[in-house]
Amino acid sequence: MIRHVILGVLVSMLLATVAFARVSVRGYTRRDGTYVQPHQRTIPNRKPYDNYRFPGNYNPNTGRFTGGNEGTYLQRYYGRRSAQ
């Protein structure tokens, strides 16, 4: 049983990492003097489901799956986009 759970988590992490097109971002300094370390992000597009912030997706920068409610995320995502 435990083997199946561990295998499922590992397969999910692998699939999530492969499914997202990633872009490497070099480290930079913000206007306020804060340094942002090099990291990876998803390629910008107009799809809310394939980025690291969508609930249930794996974020390789944090090493965790993103928590939250998909419905709430989508309401905020589309509400923000319609306000632009």
Summary of the structure (lengths in Angstrom):
residues: 84
radius of gyration: 15.6
end to end distance: 48.4
largest distance: 51.3
contacts: 166
relative contact order: 0.13
helix: 38%
strand: 19%
